[in-house]
Amino acid sequence: MDGLWTIFGPILTVAVAIITKNVIVAIFFGICYLSIGMNGVNFLGPLTDYFIQGINENGFILIILIPLGVMLCFMRIGGGYKAFANLAHKKVNNRKQASTMVFLLAAVLGSGNDLISNLATGKILKPVIVQNRLSFYKSAYISASVGPNIATPFPYSTYFIFCIAMISMLVPNVNAISFFFQSIGLSVHTWLAVILAFLAAREILPDLGLMKKHQAEAATQTIDETNESEDLSAIGGEEVKADLAAFVLPLVVMVIAMIATSIVAGEVTVAPGAFIAAISAVVYTLIRGSVRPKDVGKYIVTGFVEMAPIFLLLTFAFAFGAQLKLVGFSDFIVNALSGSLSPAITPLISFLLAVAIGYTTGSLGSALIIMMPLAIPLGIAVGANLPLTFAAVYSGSQWGDQTSPISDVLIENSGANDVDPVGLFKAMMPYRFISLGACIVVFTLLGFVMKP
């Protein structure tokens, strides 16, 4: 089924997202386009199948939204948000400190799980962001650049285990863990994105492009112009008593539970730890009397409903990703562009292909699954530096995933900060172009310098 027509599916989808500023409309357009190419006039009938397949392949991400939503809701009504906000207010007195707090919280949560960082950072720090007139677009950019990247080297992360398995399978006679850390050290975007976010947070790097406009708008707002009742509801409401344990306990329980369940299962597991953390948040608020037993069900539903917009966007994105696999989009791209390569430019070409696949599919996992089994054997065949080739694929996949307006990273962070995903995409592009240019230069130079 692969062919030139498949390229226009993701290209047109991204274009529609930028024009309409509506990601759901854009993705639905792309889904219909690909379905017409596969099924002709009967394109509406199979749409359900694509959604089911997308959910089947990514169900754990959708499922984990439920306990995370419940946990965050009970952290809020238990006074955890208010306690953290009070603590932050004591430590944070200006915009620079507020953006630095966003950076630090995203790093802390990301070291446990990047999904939690994406979904929670903006929500937890909303009062601090508003009080110090920090743009929510800048907050979303910082958290989207820190959490997904800072999680990379931690041994309990999903992608660490995935990469170790791929290395063991594709690269014979090497220590997979040593190879991984050697490669990740060369993954330019992984670390440059974090550095740029830190420099932006500390205002060493000035606001660029649309980010300057968004920040100027936020800076001119007065506290009276904001919805103070909404700000209070974001941390639980005026009647909620601050309780720092309600914030810390579920997060600590989640990390411990994730590690324990992963050891028992023999593989990285996230969902059980999230459910255990949600239960601990509910039980703690009951014990403390922050919520009445008869209201528990209501707040559980509230927690899920608050995640519903992200749930809906991700469902559409996963259906679109399932279609792209069915039509052989990535196979066509790789077969058309790979050809015969010299060892020196293999890392660069691998990076650019990973960028294209990660960006058009909006998925780090899809790009890695597609590119690793192709780039590593290709690198072995032509005699390229394998750790550098691996790093180029990982870096390119991350860049594409963290830049695409249809990416779950942008969807999650925009939802947490109440901003438009396409608006966030546009605002962060100058920073992403800096990273892209640096990656191209570095992987080009290292391809010639780092010979096997």
C-alpha positions as CSV (number, residue, x, y, z in Angstrom):
1,M,0.0,0.0,0.0
2,D,3.0,2.3,0.4
3,G,3.5,5.0,-2.2
4,L,4.0,8.7,-2.8
5,W,0.4,9.4,-1.8
6,T,1.0,8.3,1.8
7,I,3.4,11.3,2.2
8,F,0.6,13.8,1.8
9,G,-1.4,12.3,4.7
10,P,0.9,13.7,7.5
11,I,1.9,16.7,5.5
12,L,-1.6,17.8,4.9
13,T,-2.6,17.0,8.5
14,V,0.1,19.3,9.9
15,A,-0.8,22.0,7.4
16,V,-4.5,21.8,8.4
17,A,-3.5,21.9,12.1
18,I,-1.6,25.1,11.5
19,I,-4.3,26.7,9.4
20,T,-7.3,25.8,11.5
21,K,-5.5,25.9,14.9
22,N,-7.6,22.8,15.8
23,V,-5.7,19.6,16.2
24,I,-8.7,17.3,16.4
25,V,-10.0,18.7,13.1
26,A,-6.6,18.3,11.5
27,I,-6.1,14.8,12.7
28,F,-9.6,13.8,11.6
29,F,-8.9,15.2,8.2
30,G,-5.7,13.1,8.0
31,I,-7.6,10.0,9.1
32,C,-10.2,10.5,6.4
33,Y,-7.6,11.2,3.8
34,L,-5.7,8.0,4.5
35,S,-9.0,6.0,4.7
36,I,-10.0,7.3,1.3
37,G,-6.7,6.1,-0.1
38,M,-7.1,2.7,1.4
39,N,-10.9,2.1,1.0
40,G,-12.2,4.5,-1.6
41,V,-15.8,5.7,-1.3
42,N,-16.3,3.3,1.6
43,F,-13.8,5.3,3.7
44,L,-16.1,6.0,6.7
45,G,-16.9,2.3,7.5
46,P,-13.3,1.3,8.7
47,L,-12.7,4.5,10.8
48,T,-13.8,2.6,13.9
49,D,-11.2,-0.1,13.2
50,Y,-8.4,2.5,13.1
51,F,-9.4,4.0,16.4
52,I,-9.6,0.5,18.0
53,Q,-6.2,-0.4,16.7
54,G,-4.7,2.9,17.9
55,I,-6.1,2.4,21.3
56,N,-4.9,-1.3,21.4
57,E,-1.4,-0.2,20.6
58,N,-1.3,2.7,23.0
59,G,-3.9,1.7,25.6
60,F,-1.6,2.0,28.6
61,I,-1.1,5.7,28.0
62,L,-4.9,6.2,27.9
63,I,-5.5,4.0,30.9
64,I,-2.8,5.8,33.0
65,L,-4.7,9.1,32.5
66,I,-7.4,7.7,34.8
67,P,-5.3,7.2,38.0
68,L,-3.2,10.3,37.2
69,G,-6.4,12.4,36.9
70,V,-7.7,10.9,40.2
71,M,-4.4,11.4,42.0
72,L,-4.0,15.0,40.9
73,C,-7.7,15.8,41.8
74,F,-7.2,14.4,45.4
75,M,-3.9,16.1,45.7
76,R,-5.7,19.3,45.0
77,I,-8.7,18.8,47.3
78,G,-6.4,17.5,50.0
79,G,-4.5,20.7,50.1
80,G,-1.4,19.5,48.4
81,Y,-1.5,22.0,45.5
82,K,-2.2,24.8,48.0
83,A,0.7,23.8,50.2
84,F,3.1,23.6,47.3
85,A,1.7,26.9,45.9
86,N,2.2,28.5,49.3
87,L,5.8,27.2,49.5
88,A,6.4,28.3,45.9
89,H,5.0,31.8,46.7
90,K,7.5,32.1,49.6
91,K,10.4,31.1,47.3
92,V,9.1,32.7,44.1
93,N,8.9,36.5,43.8
94,N,9.3,37.2,40.1
95,R,8.9,35.8,36.6
96,K,12.4,34.4,36.4
97,Q,12.0,32.4,39.6
98,A,8.5,31.2,38.4
99,S,10.0,29.8,35.2
100,T,12.8,28.3,37.1
101,M,10.3,26.6,39.4
102,V,8.6,25.2,36.2
103,F,12.0,23.8,35.1
104,L,12.8,22.2,38.4
105,L,9.3,20.6,38.9
106,A,9.4,19.3,35.3
107,A,12.8,17.8,36.0
108,V,11.8,16.2,39.3
109,L,8.6,14.7,37.9
110,G,10.3,13.8,34.6
111,S,13.0,11.8,36.5
112,G,10.1,9.6,37.7
113,N,8.0,9.5,34.5
114,D,7.9,12.0,31.6
115,L,4.1,11.5,31.1
116,I,3.5,12.7,34.7
117,S,5.7,15.7,34.1
118,N,3.8,16.6,30.9
119,L,0.4,16.2,32.5
120,A,1.0,17.7,36.0
121,T,3.7,20.5,35.9
122,G,1.5,23.2,34.4
123,K,-1.5,22.3,36.6
124,I,0.4,22.2,39.8
125,L,2.1,25.6,39.2
126,K,-0.8,27.5,37.7
127,P,-1.2,29.9,40.6
128,V,2.5,30.7,40.7
129,I,2.6,31.2,36.9
130,V,-0.4,33.6,37.1
131,Q,0.9,35.5,40.1
132,N,4.2,36.2,38.5
133,R,2.8,36.9,35.0
134,L,4.7,34.1,33.3
135,S,3.3,33.1,29.9
136,F,1.6,29.7,30.0
137,Y,3.1,29.2,26.5
138,K,6.6,29.6,28.0
139,S,5.7,27.3,30.9
140,A,4.5,24.7,28.5
141,Y,7.6,25.0,26.3
142,I,9.9,24.5,29.4
143,S,8.0,21.5,30.7
144,A,7.8,19.9,27.2
145,S,11.5,20.3,26.8
146,V,12.6,19.1,30.2
147,G,10.4,16.2,31.3
148,P,10.6,14.0,28.2
149,N,14.4,14.5,27.9
150,I,15.5,14.3,31.5
151,A,13.8,10.9,31.8
152,T,16.0,9.4,29.1
153,P,19.0,8.0,31.2
154,F,17.0,6.6,34.2
155,P,17.2,2.8,34.2
156,Y,13.5,2.5,35.1
157,S,12.3,4.5,32.1
158,T,10.3,2.8,29.4
159,Y,12.7,4.0,26.6
160,F,15.8,2.9,28.5
161,I,14.5,-0.7,28.6
162,F,13.3,-0.5,25.0
163,C,16.7,0.8,23.8
164,I,18.6,-1.8,25.8
165,A,16.5,-4.5,24.2
166,M,17.0,-3.1,20.7
167,I,20.8,-2.8,21.2
168,S,21.0,-6.4,22.5
169,M,19.1,-7.5,19.4
170,L,20.8,-5.4,16.7
171,V,24.4,-5.0,17.9
172,P,26.2,-8.3,18.6
173,N,28.9,-8.7,21.2
174,V,28.5,-5.4,23.1
175,N,27.5,-4.5,26.6
176,A,24.0,-3.0,25.8
177,I,24.0,-0.7,28.9
178,S,27.4,0.7,28.2
179,F,26.5,1.1,24.6
180,F,23.3,2.9,25.5
181,F,25.0,5.4,27.9
182,Q,27.7,6.1,25.3
183,S,25.1,6.8,22.7
184,I,22.8,8.9,24.8
185,G,25.8,11.1,25.7
186,L,26.0,11.9,22.0
187,S,22.2,12.5,21.6
188,V,22.5,16.3,20.9
189,H,18.8,17.2,21.1
190,T,18.2,15.3,24.3
191,W,20.6,17.6,26.3
192,L,20.5,20.7,24.2
193,A,16.7,21.0,24.6
194,V,17.1,20.9,28.4
195,I,19.9,23.4,28.3
196,L,17.9,25.8,26.1
197,A,14.9,25.5,28.4
198,F,17.1,26.3,31.4
199,L,18.6,29.3,29.6
200,A,15.1,30.5,28.7
201,A,13.8,29.9,32.2
202,R,16.6,32.0,33.7
203,E,16.1,34.6,30.9
204,I,19.7,34.2,29.8
205,L,18.2,33.2,26.4
206,P,15.7,35.9,25.5
207,D,12.2,35.2,24.4
208,L,12.2,34.5,20.7
209,G,9.5,34.8,18.0
210,L,5.9,34.4,19.1
211,M,7.2,33.6,22.6
212,K,8.1,37.3,23.0
213,K,4.5,38.3,22.1
214,H,3.0,35.7,24.5
215,Q,5.2,36.8,27.3
216,A,4.5,40.5,26.7
217,E,0.7,39.8,26.9
218,A,1.2,37.9,30.1
219,A,3.4,40.7,31.6
220,T,0.8,43.4,30.9
221,Q,-2.0,41.6,32.7
222,T,-2.8,42.7,36.2
223,I,-3.9,40.3,38.9
224,D,-7.3,41.8,38.8
225,E,-7.6,40.9,35.1
226,T,-7.2,37.2,35.9
227,N,-9.9,35.0,37.2
228,E,-9.0,34.7,40.8
229,S,-11.7,32.3,41.6
230,E,-10.4,30.0,38.9
231,D,-6.9,30.4,40.3
232,L,-8.2,29.4,43.7
233,S,-10.0,26.4,42.3
234,A,-6.8,25.3,40.6
235,I,-5.3,24.8,44.0
236,G,-8.4,23.4,45.7
237,G,-10.5,26.4,46.6
238,E,-10.4,28.9,49.4
239,E,-11.8,26.5,52.0
240,V,-9.1,23.9,51.4
241,K,-6.4,23.7,54.1
242,A,-2.8,23.5,52.9
243,D,-1.2,20.1,53.5
244,L,2.2,19.5,51.9
245,A,2.0,15.7,52.6
246,A,-1.0,15.5,50.3
247,F,1.3,16.7,47.5
248,V,4.5,14.7,48.4
249,L,3.0,11.4,49.6
250,P,1.3,10.3,46.3
251,L,4.4,11.2,44.3
252,V,6.7,9.2,46.7
253,V,4.3,6.3,46.7
254,M,4.2,6.3,42.9
255,V,7.9,6.2,42.5
256,I,8.4,3.4,45.1
257,A,5.4,1.5,43.6
258,M,6.8,1.9,40.0
259,I,10.2,0.5,41.1
260,A,8.7,-2.3,43.1
261,T,6.1,-3.4,40.5
262,S,8.7,-3.2,37.8
263,I,11.1,-5.5,39.8
264,V,8.3,-8.0,40.4
265,A,7.2,-7.9,36.8
266,G,10.7,-8.2,35.4
267,E,10.0,-5.2,33.1
268,V,9.2,-1.5,33.4
269,T,5.6,-1.0,34.5
270,V,4.0,2.4,35.0
271,A,0.2,1.8,35.3
272,P,0.3,-0.2,38.6
273,G,2.3,2.5,40.3
274,A,-0.1,5.2,39.1
275,F,-3.1,3.3,40.4
276,I,-1.4,2.7,43.8
277,A,-0.5,6.4,44.0
278,A,-4.1,7.3,43.2
279,I,-5.3,5.0,46.0
280,S,-2.8,6.5,48.4
281,A,-4.1,10.0,47.6
282,V,-7.7,9.0,48.2
283,V,-7.0,7.2,51.4
284,Y,-4.8,10.0,52.8
285,T,-7.5,12.6,52.2
286,L,-10.1,10.4,53.8
287,I,-7.9,9.8,56.9
288,R,-7.2,13.6,57.2
289,G,-10.9,14.4,56.8
290,S,-10.2,16.5,53.7
291,V,-13.0,14.7,51.8
292,R,-16.1,12.9,53.0
293,P,-16.5,9.2,52.1
294,K,-19.7,9.9,50.2
295,D,-17.9,12.4,48.0
296,V,-15.1,10.1,46.9
297,G,-17.0,8.8,43.9
298,K,-17.7,12.4,42.7
299,Y,-14.1,13.4,42.9
300,I,-12.9,10.3,41.1
301,V,-15.2,11.2,38.2
302,T,-14.0,14.8,38.4
303,G,-10.4,13.6,38.1
304,F,-11.2,11.6,35.0
305,V,-13.3,14.4,33.4
306,E,-10.4,16.9,33.9
307,M,-8.3,14.5,31.7
308,A,-11.0,14.1,29.1
309,P,-9.7,16.7,26.6
310,I,-6.3,15.1,26.6
311,F,-7.8,11.7,26.4
312,L,-9.8,12.7,23.3
313,L,-6.8,14.3,21.5
314,L,-4.6,11.3,22.2
315,T,-7.3,8.9,20.9
316,F,-7.4,10.7,17.6
317,A,-3.6,10.9,17.4
318,F,-3.2,7.2,18.1
319,A,-5.8,6.3,15.4
320,F,-3.8,8.4,12.9
321,G,-0.6,6.7,13.9
322,A,-2.2,3.2,13.4
323,Q,-3.2,4.3,9.9
324,L,0.3,5.4,9.0
325,K,1.6,2.0,9.9
326,L,-1.0,0.3,7.8
327,V,-0.2,2.3,4.6
328,G,3.5,1.7,5.0
329,F,4.3,5.4,5.2
330,S,7.7,5.0,7.0
331,D,8.8,2.1,4.8
332,F,8.3,4.3,1.8
333,I,10.3,7.2,3.2
334,V,13.2,5.0,4.2
335,N,13.3,3.0,1.0
336,A,13.1,6.2,-1.1
337,L,15.8,8.1,0.8
338,S,18.3,5.6,2.2
339,G,20.1,4.3,-1.0
340,S,23.8,3.8,-0.7
341,L,25.4,5.9,2.0
342,S,29.0,6.6,3.1
343,P,29.9,5.8,6.7
344,A,30.5,9.5,7.4
345,I,27.1,10.7,6.5
346,T,25.1,7.7,7.8
347,P,24.5,9.3,11.2
348,L,23.3,12.6,9.6
349,I,20.9,10.8,7.2
350,S,19.7,8.6,10.1
351,F,19.0,11.8,12.1
352,L,17.1,13.5,9.3
353,L,15.0,10.4,8.6
354,A,14.2,10.0,12.3
355,V,13.2,13.7,12.4
356,A,10.8,13.2,9.4
357,I,9.2,10.1,10.9
358,G,9.0,11.5,14.4
359,Y,7.5,14.8,13.2
360,T,5.0,13.4,10.8
361,T,3.7,10.7,13.1
362,G,4.0,12.7,16.3
363,S,5.5,9.7,18.1
364,L,8.9,9.0,19.5
365,G,8.1,5.3,19.9
366,S,7.0,4.9,16.3
367,A,10.2,6.6,15.0
368,L,12.4,4.4,17.2
369,I,10.6,1.2,16.3
370,I,10.9,2.0,12.6
371,M,14.4,3.5,12.4
372,M,16.4,1.4,14.9
373,P,16.1,-1.9,12.9
374,L,17.0,0.0,9.8
375,A,19.7,2.5,10.8
376,I,21.8,0.1,13.0
377,P,22.1,-2.7,10.4
378,L,22.8,0.0,7.8
379,G,25.5,1.4,10.0
380,I,27.1,-2.0,10.4
381,A,26.9,-2.7,6.7
382,V,28.6,0.6,5.6
383,G,31.0,0.7,8.6
384,A,29.6,3.8,10.4
385,N,30.2,4.6,14.0
386,L,27.3,2.7,15.7
387,P,26.9,4.6,19.0
388,L,26.8,7.8,17.0
389,T,24.3,6.4,14.5
390,F,22.1,5.2,17.5
391,A,22.4,8.6,19.1
392,A,21.4,10.3,15.8
393,V,18.3,8.2,15.5
394,Y,17.3,8.8,19.1
395,S,18.0,12.5,18.9
396,G,16.1,12.9,15.6
397,S,13.1,10.9,16.9
398,Q,12.9,13.0,20.0
399,W,13.2,16.2,18.0
400,G,10.3,15.2,15.8
401,D,8.1,13.9,18.6
402,Q,8.7,17.1,20.8
403,T,8.1,19.5,17.9
404,S,5.1,18.1,15.9
405,P,1.8,19.8,16.6
406,I,0.1,16.4,16.6
407,S,2.5,14.9,19.2
408,D,1.3,13.6,22.5
409,V,4.1,15.7,24.2
410,L,2.6,18.9,22.9
411,I,-1.0,17.8,23.5
412,E,-0.2,16.9,27.1
413,N,1.7,20.0,27.9
414,S,-0.7,22.3,26.2
415,G,-3.6,20.7,28.1
416,A,-1.8,21.1,31.4
417,N,-1.1,24.7,30.7
418,D,-4.5,25.5,29.1
419,V,-3.0,26.7,25.8
420,D,-3.6,25.7,22.2
421,P,-1.3,22.9,20.9
422,V,-0.8,24.6,17.5
423,G,0.0,27.9,19.3
424,L,2.5,26.1,21.5
425,F,4.0,24.5,18.3
426,K,4.5,27.9,16.8
427,A,5.8,29.6,19.9
428,M,8.5,26.9,20.5
429,M,9.7,26.7,16.9
430,P,12.6,29.2,17.2
431,Y,14.1,27.1,20.0
432,R,13.5,23.9,18.1
433,F,15.3,25.3,15.0
434,I,18.3,26.2,17.2
435,S,18.4,22.5,18.3
436,L,17.8,21.2,14.8
437,G,20.6,23.3,13.3
438,A,23.0,22.3,16.1
439,C,22.1,18.6,15.6
440,I,22.8,18.8,11.8
441,V,26.1,20.5,12.4
442,V,27.3,18.2,15.2
443,F,26.2,14.9,13.5
444,T,27.8,16.0,10.3
445,L,31.1,16.8,12.0
446,L,31.1,13.8,14.3
447,G,30.3,11.5,11.3
448,F,33.7,12.5,9.8
449,V,35.6,12.7,13.1
450,M,34.3,9.6,15.0
451,K,35.3,6.8,12.7
452,P,34.9,3.2,13.9
